[in-house]
């Protein structure tokens, strides 16, 4: 778990990342704090999401998005619009 914490800390710098075991099924609470120690984002993930490299990339991407929303740099409606635009560009089979 320590290596996952180091990877997340590096990927989500400058935020302080804390991983806290939670639940009986391997859940883990990921907490991101800003430089003044205030919690910016808290999310719970299962252990599989943190131990698989591909899934861990998705976790980091999601946390980046959540930080941008929490700090007011991205509106949730913009995310929805981007997803809809990407769906419209998919080729029809």
N, CA, C and O atoms as CSV, one atom per row, in Angstrom:
chain,resi,resn,atom,element,x,y,z
A,1,UNK,N,N,0.828,-1.192,0.000
A,1,UNK,CA,C,0.000,0.000,0.000
A,1,UNK,C,C,0.874,1.258,0.000
A,1,UNK,O,O,0.474,2.299,-0.519
A,2,UNK,N,N,2.064,1.151,0.584
A,2,UNK,CA,C,2.948,2.314,0.632
A,2,UNK,C,C,3.404,2.725,-0.762
A,2,UNK,O,O,3.512,3.918,-1.045
A,3,UNK,N,N,3.674,1.753,-1.644
A,3,UNK,CA,C,4.101,2.094,-3.001
A,3,UNK,C,C,2.967,2.771,-3.776
A,3,UNK,O,O,3.216,3.668,-4.582
A,4,UNK,N,N,1.735,2.349,-3.535
A,4,UNK,CA,C,0.578,2.992,-4.167
A,4,UNK,C,C,0.467,4.425,-3.667
A,4,UNK,O,O,0.197,5.338,-4.447
A,5,UNK,N,N,0.670,4.621,-2.389
A,5,UNK,CA,C,0.604,5.960,-1.803
A,5,UNK,C,C,1.668,6.864,-2.424
A,5,UNK,O,O,1.395,8.029,-2.713
A,6,UNK,N,N,2.868,6.341,-2.629
A,6,UNK,CA,C,3.937,7.129,-3.246
A,6,UNK,C,C,3.599,7.477,-4.690
A,6,UNK,O,O,3.829,8.607,-5.121
A,7,UNK,N,N,3.056,6.520,-5.445
A,7,UNK,CA,C,2.664,6.773,-6.828
A,7,UNK,C,C,1.581,7.840,-6.909
A,7,UNK,O,O,1.657,8.756,-7.727
A,8,UNK,N,N,0.576,7.713,-6.055
A,8,UNK,CA,C,-0.495,8.714,-6.039
A,8,UNK,C,C,0.035,10.080,-5.623
A,8,UNK,O,O,-0.353,11.099,-6.193
A,9,UNK,N,N,0.912,10.100,-4.640
A,9,UNK,CA,C,1.492,11.359,-4.190
A,9,UNK,C,C,2.259,12.056,-5.291
A,9,UNK,O,O,2.181,13.276,-5.437
A,10,UNK,N,N,3.002,11.281,-6.069
A,10,UNK,CA,C,3.762,11.855,-7.178
A,10,UNK,C,C,2.834,12.341,-8.289
A,10,UNK,O,O,3.036,13.422,-8.841
A,11,UNK,N,N,1.823,11.548,-8.614
A,11,UNK,CA,C,0.905,11.889,-9.706
A,11,UNK,C,C,0.002,13.064,-9.358
A,11,UNK,O,O,-0.427,13.797,-10.249
A,12,UNK,N,N,-0.292,13.253,-8.073
A,12,UNK,CA,C,-1.243,14.279,-7.664
A,12,UNK,C,C,-0.581,15.458,-6.942
A,12,UNK,O,O,-1.251,16.246,-6.275
A,13,UNK,N,N,0.721,15.563,-7.084
A,13,UNK,CA,C,1.446,16.684,-6.499
A,13,UNK,C,C,0.878,17.989,-7.048
A,13,UNK,O,O,0.592,18.045,-8.244
A,14,UNK,N,N,0.706,18.997,-6.283
A,14,UNK,CA,C,1.259,19.335,-4.976
A,14,UNK,C,C,0.365,18.931,-3.806
A,14,UNK,O,O,0.626,19.337,-2.673
A,15,UNK,N,N,-0.673,18.148,-4.049
A,15,UNK,CA,C,-1.591,17.765,-2.978
A,15,UNK,C,C,-0.981,16.664,-2.125
A,15,UNK,O,O,-0.267,15.797,-2.630
A,16,UNK,N,N,-1.267,16.703,-0.836
A,16,UNK,CA,C,-0.842,15.655,0.084
A,16,UNK,C,C,-1.871,14.534,-0.009
A,16,UNK,O,O,-3.065,14.760,0.187
A,17,UNK,N,N,-1.401,13.324,-0.309
A,17,UNK,CA,C,-2.290,12.171,-0.488
A,17,UNK,C,C,-2.166,11.248,0.716
A,17,UNK,O,O,-1.064,10.885,1.129
A,18,UNK,N,N,-3.313,10.876,1.270
A,18,UNK,CA,C,-3.356,9.931,2.383
A,18,UNK,C,C,-4.268,8.784,2.006
A,18,UNK,O,O,-5.388,9.001,1.544
A,19,UNK,N,N,-3.791,7.550,2.201
A,19,UNK,CA,C,-4.608,6.360,1.982
A,19,UNK,C,C,-4.936,5.755,3.337
A,19,UNK,O,O,-4.044,5.507,4.149
A,20,UNK,N,N,-6.220,5.519,3.577
A,20,UNK,CA,C,-6.667,4.956,4.838
A,20,UNK,C,C,-7.480,3.705,4.552
A,20,UNK,O,O,-8.503,3.780,3.871
A,21,UNK,N,N,-7.038,2.534,5.069
A,21,UNK,CA,C,-7.838,1.319,4.877
A,21,UNK,C,C,-9.218,1.523,5.477
A,21,UNK,O,O,-9.383,2.144,6.527
A,22,UNK,N,N,-10.219,0.972,4.763
A,22,UNK,CA,C,-11.598,1.182,5.207
A,22,UNK,C,C,-12.443,0.012,4.735
A,22,UNK,O,O,-12.389,-0.357,3.561
A,23,UNK,N,N,-13.201,-0.559,5.608
A,23,UNK,CA,C,-14.104,-1.633,5.239
A,23,UNK,C,C,-13.434,-2.995,5.259
A,23,UNK,O,O,-12.210,-3.112,5.319
A,24,UNK,N,N,-14.263,-4.008,5.207
A,24,UNK,CA,C,-13.764,-5.387,5.303
A,24,UNK,C,C,-13.487,-6.025,3.948
A,24,UNK,O,O,-13.028,-7.165,3.881
A,25,UNK,N,N,-13.762,-5.301,2.876
A,25,UNK,CA,C,-13.574,-5.859,1.531
A,25,UNK,C,C,-12.431,-5.181,0.786
A,25,UNK,O,O,-12.403,-5.200,-0.445
A,26,UNK,N,N,-11.499,-4.590,1.500
A,26,UNK,CA,C,-10.332,-3.980,0.891
A,26,UNK,C,C,-10.535,-2.568,0.387
A,26,UNK,O,O,-9.739,-2.082,-0.417
A,27,UNK,N,N,-11.579,-1.900,0.839
A,27,UNK,CA,C,-11.789,-0.525,0.426
A,27,UNK,C,C,-10.715,0.366,1.035
A,27,UNK,O,O,-10.128,0.048,2.069
A,28,UNK,N,N,-10.475,1.489,0.370
A,28,UNK,CA,C,-9.470,2.422,0.835
A,28,UNK,C,C,-9.952,3.844,0.583
A,28,UNK,O,O,-10.427,4.162,-0.507
A,29,UNK,N,N,-9.830,4.693,1.592
A,29,UNK,CA,C,-10.207,6.091,1.461
A,29,UNK,C,C,-8.980,6.875,1.023
A,29,UNK,O,O,-7.939,6.832,1.679
A,30,UNK,N,N,-9.108,7.594,-0.095
A,30,UNK,CA,C,-8.036,8.449,-0.590
A,30,UNK,C,C,-8.425,9.888,-0.289
A,30,UNK,O,O,-9.481,10.361,-0.709
A,31,UNK,N,N,-7.553,10.579,0.448
A,31,UNK,CA,C,-7.796,11.964,0.837
A,31,UNK,C,C,-6.716,12.843,0.239
A,31,UNK,O,O,-5.526,12.558,0.377
A,32,UNK,N,N,-7.131,13.918,-0.429
A,32,UNK,CA,C,-6.200,14.899,-0.973
A,32,UNK,C,C,-6.371,16.188,-0.193
A,32,UNK,O,O,-7.481,16.701,-0.049
A,33,UNK,N,N,-5.245,16.710,0.314
A,33,UNK,CA,C,-5.257,17.968,1.059
A,33,UNK,C,C,-4.386,18.985,0.336
A,33,UNK,O,O,-3.381,18.635,-0.284
A,34,UNK,N,N,-4.785,20.240,0.425
A,34,UNK,CA,C,-3.979,21.298,-0.177
A,34,UNK,C,C,-2.835,21.679,0.758
A,34,UNK,O,O,-2.672,21.077,1.819
A,35,UNK,N,N,-2.045,22.672,0.368
A,35,UNK,CA,C,-0.866,23.052,1.144
A,35,UNK,C,C,-1.196,23.579,2.539
A,35,UNK,O,O,-0.347,23.537,3.430
A,36,UNK,N,N,-2.418,24.074,2.740
A,36,UNK,CA,C,-2.796,24.549,4.069
A,36,UNK,C,C,-3.430,23.450,4.922
A,36,UNK,O,O,-3.824,23.697,6.062
A,37,UNK,N,N,-3.530,22.232,4.370
A,37,UNK,CA,C,-4.047,21.102,5.122
A,37,UNK,C,C,-5.543,20.886,5.006
A,37,UNK,O,O,-6.091,19.989,5.646
A,38,UNK,N,N,-6.206,21.692,4.200
A,38,UNK,CA,C,-7.654,21.531,4.021
A,38,UNK,C,C,-7.931,20.399,3.041
A,38,UNK,O,O,-7.244,20.258,2.029
A,39,UNK,N,N,-8.936,19.599,3.347
A,39,UNK,CA,C,-9.316,18.499,2.466
A,39,UNK,C,C,-9.965,19.077,1.210
A,39,UNK,O,O,-10.923,19.847,1.280
A,40,UNK,N,N,-9.421,18.686,0.071
A,40,UNK,CA,C,-9.950,19.129,-1.224
A,40,UNK,C,C,-10.873,18.063,-1.786
A,40,UNK,O,O,-11.957,18.371,-2.281
A,41,UNK,N,N,-10.441,16.800,-1.712
A,41,UNK,CA,C,-11.215,15.677,-2.259
A,41,UNK,C,C,-11.017,14.459,-1.370
A,41,UNK,O,O,-9.910,14.194,-0.901
A,42,UNK,N,N,-12.091,13.727,-1.145
A,42,UNK,CA,C,-12.030,12.419,-0.484
A,42,UNK,C,C,-12.856,11.453,-1.308
A,42,UNK,O,O,-14.015,11.728,-1.619
A,43,UNK,N,N,-12.267,10.326,-1.661
A,43,UNK,CA,C,-12.978,9.305,-2.433
A,43,UNK,C,C,-12.591,7.931,-1.919
A,43,UNK,O,O,-11.465,7.708,-1.474
A,44,UNK,N,N,-13.544,7.019,-1.988
A,44,UNK,CA,C,-13.289,5.642,-1.577
A,44,UNK,C,C,-13.142,4.774,-2.817
A,44,UNK,O,O,-13.933,4.869,-3.756
A,45,UNK,N,N,-12.121,3.929,-2.807
A,45,UNK,CA,C,-11.858,3.012,-3.911
A,45,UNK,C,C,-11.663,1.618,-3.356
A,45,UNK,O,O,-11.304,1.447,-2.191
A,46,UNK,N,N,-11.905,0.609,-4.204
A,46,UNK,CA,C,-11.593,-0.741,-3.751
A,46,UNK,C,C,-10.135,-1.041,-4.082
A,46,UNK,O,O,-9.526,-0.374,-4.918
A,47,UNK,N,N,-9.593,-2.041,-3.423
A,47,UNK,CA,C,-8.170,-2.355,-3.554
A,47,UNK,C,C,-7.797,-2.699,-4.998
A,47,UNK,O,O,-6.695,-2.377,-5.440
A,48,UNK,N,N,-8.691,-3.342,-5.728
A,48,UNK,CA,C,-8.395,-3.715,-7.119
A,48,UNK,C,C,-8.125,-2.485,-7.981
A,48,UNK,O,O,-7.265,-2.521,-8.861
A,49,UNK,N,N,-8.851,-1.403,-7.737
A,49,UNK,CA,C,-8.654,-0.181,-8.507
A,49,UNK,C,C,-7.279,0.436,-8.242
A,49,UNK,O,O,-6.722,1.110,-9.108
A,50,UNK,N,N,-6.746,0.211,-7.071
A,50,UNK,CA,C,-5.464,0.798,-6.711
A,50,UNK,C,C,-4.285,-0.109,-7.020
A,50,UNK,O,O,-3.146,0.355,-7.068
A,51,UNK,N,N,-4.540,-1.386,-7.230
A,51,UNK,CA,C,-3.437,-2.313,-7.459
A,51,UNK,C,C,-3.208,-2.631,-8.940
A,51,UNK,O,O,-2.142,-3.134,-9.293
A,52,UNK,N,N,-4.164,-2.354,-9.797
A,52,UNK,CA,C,-4.029,-2.573,-11.238
A,52,UNK,C,C,-3.576,-1.261,-11.887
A,52,UNK,O,O,-4.203,-0.220,-11.687
A,53,UNK,N,N,-2.480,-1.310,-12.667
A,53,UNK,CA,C,-1.922,-0.073,-13.236
A,53,UNK,C,C,-2.907,0.663,-14.133
A,53,UNK,O,O,-2.981,1.891,-14.087
A,54,UNK,N,N,-3.658,-0.059,-14.942
A,54,UNK,CA,C,-4.622,0.579,-15.840
A,54,UNK,C,C,-5.732,1.244,-15.044
A,54,UNK,O,O,-6.132,2.369,-15.342
A,55,UNK,N,N,-6.225,0.547,-14.033
A,55,UNK,CA,C,-7.281,1.115,-13.198
A,55,UNK,C,C,-6.761,2.270,-12.345
A,55,UNK,O,O,-7.486,3.227,-12.076
A,56,UNK,N,N,-5.504,2.173,-11.923
A,56,UNK,CA,C,-4.911,3.249,-11.133
A,56,UNK,C,C,-4.807,4.529,-11.962
A,56,UNK,O,O,-4.974,5.629,-11.435
A,57,UNK,N,N,-4.536,4.385,-13.239
A,57,UNK,CA,C,-4.513,5.546,-14.134
A,57,UNK,C,C,-5.883,6.205,-14.174
A,57,UNK,O,O,-5.985,7.432,-14.143
A,58,UNK,N,N,-6.940,5.395,-14.244
A,58,UNK,CA,C,-8.304,5.932,-14.218
A,58,UNK,C,C,-8.593,6.643,-12.894
A,58,UNK,O,O,-9.247,7.686,-12.875
A,59,UNK,N,N,-8.107,6.079,-11.796
A,59,UNK,CA,C,-8.291,6.697,-10.477
A,59,UNK,C,C,-7.632,8.072,-10.447
A,59,UNK,O,O,-8.237,9.044,-9.994
A,60,UNK,N,N,-6.390,8.154,-10.929
A,60,UNK,CA,C,-5.668,9.431,-10.932
A,60,UNK,C,C,-6.391,10.443,-11.817
A,60,UNK,O,O,-6.552,11.601,-11.433
A,61,UNK,N,N,-6.828,10.007,-13.007
A,61,UNK,CA,C,-7.562,10.911,-13.896
A,61,UNK,C,C,-8.834,11.432,-13.227
A,61,UNK,O,O,-9.153,12.617,-13.315
A,62,UNK,N,N,-9.545,10.541,-12.566
A,62,UNK,CA,C,-10.767,10.935,-11.866
A,62,UNK,C,C,-10.494,11.898,-10.726
A,62,UNK,O,O,-11.247,12.849,-10.517
A,63,UNK,N,N,-9.414,11.654,-9.986
A,63,UNK,CA,C,-9.066,12.549,-8.890
A,63,UNK,C,C,-8.636,13.926,-9.410
A,63,UNK,O,O,-8.960,14.950,-8.809
A,64,UNK,N,N,-7.907,13.943,-10.529
A,64,UNK,CA,C,-7.555,15.238,-11.147
A,64,UNK,C,C,-8.821,16.006,-11.510
A,64,UNK,O,O,-8.927,17.204,-11.250
A,65,UNK,N,N,-9.777,15.307,-12.113
A,65,UNK,CA,C,-11.049,15.942,-12.490
A,65,UNK,C,C,-11.770,16.456,-11.251
A,65,UNK,O,O,-12.270,17.581,-11.246
A,66,UNK,N,N,-11.829,15.638,-10.198
A,66,UNK,CA,C,-12.518,16.031,-8.970
A,66,UNK,C,C,-11.868,17.254,-8.320
A,66,UNK,O,O,-12.563,18.117,-7.786
A,67,UNK,N,N,-10.537,17.327,-8.364
A,67,UNK,CA,C,-9.824,18.480,-7.812
A,67,UNK,C,C,-10.176,19.736,-8.609
A,67,UNK,O,O,-10.428,20.795,-8.034
A,68,UNK,N,N,-10.193,19.611,-9.929
A,68,UNK,CA,C,-10.528,20.769,-10.763
A,68,UNK,C,C,-11.947,21.257,-10.488
A,68,UNK,O,O,-12.195,22.463,-10.462
A,69,UNK,N,N,-12.873,20.331,-10.285
A,69,UNK,CA,C,-14.250,20.709,-9.959
A,69,UNK,C,C,-14.301,21.357,-8.573
A,69,UNK,O,O,-14.941,22.393,-8.392
A,70,UNK,N,N,-13.623,20.742,-7.594
A,70,UNK,CA,C,-13.633,21.264,-6.224
A,70,UNK,C,C,-13.042,22.668,-6.142
A,70,UNK,O,O,-13.469,23.485,-5.326
A,71,UNK,N,N,-12.061,22.940,-6.989
A,71,UNK,CA,C,-11.418,24.253,-6.970
A,71,UNK,C,C,-12.089,25.246,-7.912
A,71,UNK,O,O,-11.636,26.384,-8.036
A,72,UNK,N,N,-13.159,24.827,-8.575
A,72,UNK,CA,C,-13.893,25.728,-9.450
A,72,UNK,C,C,-13.242,25.959,-10.796
A,72,UNK,O,O,-13.604,26.900,-11.502
A,73,UNK,N,N,-12.286,25.116,-11.167
A,73,UNK,CA,C,-11.609,25.278,-12.456
A,73,UNK,C,C,-12.302,24.503,-13.572
A,73,UNK,O,O,-11.933,24.635,-14.739
A,74,UNK,N,N,-13.291,23.704,-13.227
A,74,UNK,CA,C,-14.025,22.912,-14.212
A,74,UNK,C,C,-15.434,22.694,-13.688
A,74,UNK,O,O,-15.623,22.313,-12.533
A,75,UNK,N,N,-16.409,22.934,-14.528
A,75,UNK,CA,C,-17.806,22.743,-14.158
A,75,UNK,C,C,-18.251,21.342,-14.580
A,75,UNK,O,O,-17.880,20.885,-15.661
A,76,UNK,N,N,-19.035,20.656,-13.754
A,76,UNK,CA,C,-19.512,19.324,-14.118
A,76,UNK,C,C,-20.250,19.294,-15.457
A,76,UNK,O,O,-20.193,18.289,-16.167
A,77,UNK,N,N,-20.935,20.373,-15.810
A,77,UNK,CA,C,-21.666,20.393,-17.080
A,77,UNK,C,C,-20.705,20.375,-18.263
A,77,UNK,O,O,-21.057,19.887,-19.337
A,78,UNK,N,N,-19.484,20.905,-18.078
A,78,UNK,CA,C,-18.483,20.869,-19.146
A,78,UNK,C,C,-18.053,19.427,-19.400
A,78,UNK,O,O,-17.858,19.027,-20.548
A,79,UNK,N,N,-17.908,18.659,-18.345
A,79,UNK,CA,C,-17.539,17.246,-18.486
A,79,UNK,C,C,-18.615,16.511,-19.270
A,79,UNK,O,O,-18.307,15.741,-20.180
A,80,UNK,N,N,-19.863,16.742,-18.924
A,80,UNK,CA,C,-20.968,16.090,-19.627
A,80,UNK,C,C,-20.968,16.486,-21.101
A,80,UNK,O,O,-21.190,15.637,-21.965
A,81,UNK,N,N,-20.724,17.744,-21.398
A,81,UNK,CA,C,-20.695,18.202,-22.793
A,81,UNK,C,C,-19.546,17.559,-23.558
A,81,UNK,O,O,-19.711,17.184,-24.719
A,82,UNK,N,N,-18.388,17.428,-22.924
A,82,UNK,CA,C,-17.248,16.790,-23.577
A,82,UNK,C,C,-17.527,15.314,-23.854
A,82,UNK,O,O,-17.174,14.800,-24.915
A,83,UNK,N,N,-18.155,14.645,-22.909
A,83,UNK,CA,C,-18.502,13.224,-23.114
A,83,UNK,C,C,-19.490,13.069,-24.258
A,83,UNK,O,O,-19.345,12.177,-25.093
A,84,UNK,N,N,-20.487,13.930,-24.298
A,84,UNK,CA,C,-21.470,13.851,-25.387
A,84,UNK,C,C,-20.820,14.120,-26.734
A,84,UNK,O,O,-21.158,13.470,-27.723
A,85,UNK,N,N,-19.894,15.066,-26.787
A,85,UNK,CA,C,-19.189,15.378,-28.045
A,85,UNK,C,C,-18.357,14.184,-28.490
A,85,UNK,O,O,-18.293,13.882,-29.681
A,86,UNK,N,N,-17.724,13.506,-27.547
A,86,UNK,CA,C,-16.906,12.328,-27.879
A,86,UNK,C,C,-17.798,11.197,-28.391
A,86,UNK,O,O,-17.413,10.477,-29.312
A,87,UNK,N,N,-18.970,11.034,-27.810
A,87,UNK,CA,C,-19.895,9.991,-28.276
A,87,UNK,C,C,-20.391,10.281,-29.678
A,87,UNK,O,O,-20.571,9.361,-30.475
A,88,UNK,N,N,-20.613,11.548,-29.987
A,88,UNK,CA,C,-21.086,11.927,-31.319
A,88,UNK,C,C,-20.048,11.666,-32.405
A,88,UNK,O,O,-20.398,11.479,-33.570
A,89,UNK,N,N,-18.769,11.652,-32.023
A,89,UNK,CA,C,-17.691,11.458,-32.992
A,89,UNK,C,C,-17.349,9.993,-33.229
A,89,UNK,O,O,-16.572,9.676,-34.130
A,90,UNK,N,N,-17.926,9.092,-32.426
A,90,UNK,CA,C,-17.638,7.666,-32.597
A,90,UNK,C,C,-18.199,7.174,-33.921
A,90,UNK,O,O,-19.303,7.552,-34.313
A,91,UNK,N,N,-17.442,6.333,-34.608
A,91,UNK,CA,C,-17.950,5.794,-35.876
A,91,UNK,C,C,-19.092,4.821,-35.627
A,91,UNK,O,O,-19.074,4.062,-34.658
A,92,UNK,N,N,-20.062,4.849,-36.490
A,92,UNK,CA,C,-21.202,3.943,-36.386
A,92,UNK,C,C,-20.861,2.663,-37.122
A,92,UNK,O,O,-20.410,2.697,-38.268
A,93,UNK,N,N,-21.073,1.547,-36.471
A,93,UNK,CA,C,-20.755,0.236,-37.072
A,93,UNK,C,C,-21.946,-0.390,-37.713
A,93,UNK,O,O,-21.847,-1.488,-38.260
